[in-house]
Amino acid sequence: MKLNSIISERWSPVAFSKKVPDDDTIQLLFRAASRAPSSFNAQPWKFIYGIKDVDTMYGYLFDLINDSNQKWVKTAPMLALGIVETVPPGRTSLNRFAWYDTGMSVGNLLAQATDMGLYVHQMGGYDHEKARKVLNLSNVHEPAAMIAIGYKGDPDQLPREIAERENKRQGRKSVSEFVTKNPF
Ligand SMILES: Cc1cc2nc3c(=O)[nH]c(=O)nc-3n(C[C@H](O)[C@H](O)[C@H](O)COP(=O)(O)O)c2cc1C
């Protein structure tokens, strides 16, 4: 028995190639996101995306990203912002699973991307308040993770200190550190 390769082979690169995912591929990414389970099937996720050199939205999203992330994100041909709908339409009470569900939809997008040979690198490092304003988000819409998507590129196109990140895989806690049969 071994880990599914979609899980074991996914990682977040810093260098992307110029190749742009085609429309069918992009649709599959979002269809995968839509298949995620959600509390009461509320599907409380939204995505805004743009393709580099094609969509004005790419520039809007890129400008939200902090300087250190911009240094590598500039190679990514596609940017998407995951957005959480915290209160379902027509309701007044908070959907306390909205963030959880949105994370699962992005998890599905990641799995589909990995299966199609695409790589994804998510970011929290962007200006959330500016995103609310620039993207005209209402008070029930919260920006979650910025998502860079593309095919694997040559790290040598990046400054050396960033390119070096490409060779490092992030470690993980051992299962025994986060799984227990006992109360906390
Ligand atoms: C919500 C979220 C925010 C993240 N923010 C950043 C970020 O701002 N900059 C960055 O380079 N990576 C960011 N990452 C990527 C993580 O650092 C990365 O997923 C983690 O170190 C595990 O590495 P791996 O994805 O290569 O397995 C973020 C990931 C997530 C899920």
The ligand as an SDF file (V2000), in Angstrom:
LIG
                    3D

 31 33  0  0  0  0  0  0  0  0999 V2000
   -3.5950   29.1790    2.7490 C   0  0  0  0  0  0  0  0  0  0  0  0
   -2.1640   29.0710    2.2760 C   0  0  0  0  0  0  0  0  0  0  0  0
   -1.3670   30.2110    2.2580 C   0  0  0  0  0  0  0  0  0  0  0  0
   -0.0570   30.1320    1.7620 C   0  0  0  0  0  0  0  0  0  0  0  0
    0.6740   31.2960    1.6480 N   0  0  0  0  0  0  0  0  0  0  0  0
    1.8650   31.2670    0.9910 C   0  0  0  0  0  0  0  0  0  0  0  0
    2.5300   32.4860    0.6640 C   0  0  0  0  0  0  0  0  0  0  0  0
    2.0590   33.5930    0.9260 O   0  0  0  0  0  0  0  0  0  0  0  0
    3.7220   32.3880    0.0020 N   0  0  0  0  0  0  0  0  0  0  0  0
    4.2590   31.1700   -0.3500 C   0  0  0  0  0  0  0  0  0  0  0  0
    5.3350   31.1580   -0.9820 O   0  0  0  0  0  0  0  0  0  0  0  0
    3.6260   30.0190   -0.0820 N   0  0  0  0  0  0  0  0  0  0  0  0
    2.4430   30.0210    0.5750 C   0  0  0  0  0  0  0  0  0  0  0  0
    1.7570   28.8630    0.8060 N   0  0  0  0  0  0  0  0  0  0  0  0
    2.3450   27.5740    0.3850 C   0  0  0  0  0  0  0  0  0  0  0  0
    2.8000   26.7560    1.5950 C   0  0  0  0  0  0  0  0  0  0  0  0
    3.9530   27.3500    2.1530 O   0  0  0  0  0  0  0  0  0  0  0  0
    3.0620   25.3010    1.1600 C   0  0  0  0  0  0  0  0  0  0  0  0
    1.8670   24.7290    0.6880 O   0  0  0  0  0  0  0  0  0  0  0  0
    3.5810   24.4770    2.3330 C   0  0  0  0  0  0  0  0  0  0  0  0
    4.8580   24.9410    2.7430 O   0  0  0  0  0  0  0  0  0  0  0  0
    3.7180   22.9950    1.9590 C   0  0  0  0  0  0  0  0  0  0  0  0
    4.5280   22.8750    0.8160 O   0  0  0  0  0  0  0  0  0  0  0  0
    4.0320   22.0840   -0.4710 P   0  0  0  0  0  0  0  0  0  0  0  0
    2.7410   22.7290   -0.9380 O   0  0  0  0  0  0  0  0  0  0  0  0
    5.1450   22.2490   -1.4820 O   0  0  0  0  0  0  0  0  0  0  0  0
    3.8230   20.6610   -0.0860 O   0  0  0  0  0  0  0  0  0  0  0  0
    0.4710   28.8930    1.3270 C   0  0  0  0  0  0  0  0  0  0  0  0
   -0.3450   27.7430    1.3630 C   0  0  0  0  0  0  0  0  0  0  0  0
   -1.6330   27.8280    1.8190 C   0  0  0  0  0  0  0  0  0  0  0  0
   -2.5050   26.5870    1.8060 C   0  0  0  0  0  0  0  0  0  0  0  0
  1  2  1  0
  2  3  1  0
  2 30  2  0
  3  4  2  0
  4  5  1  0
  4 28  1  0
  5  6  2  0
  6  7  1  0
  6 13  1  0
  7  8  2  0
  7  9  1  0
  9 10  1  0
 10 11  2  0
 10 12  1  0
 12 13  2  0
 13 14  1  0
 14 15  1  0
 14 28  1  0
 15 16  1  0
 16 17  1  0
 16 18  1  0
 18 19  1  0
 18 20  1  0
 20 21  1  0
 20 22  1  0
 22 23  1  0
 23 24  1  0
 24 25  2  0
 24 26  1  0
 24 27  1  0
 28 29  2  0
 29 30  1  0
 30 31  1  0
M  END
$$$$
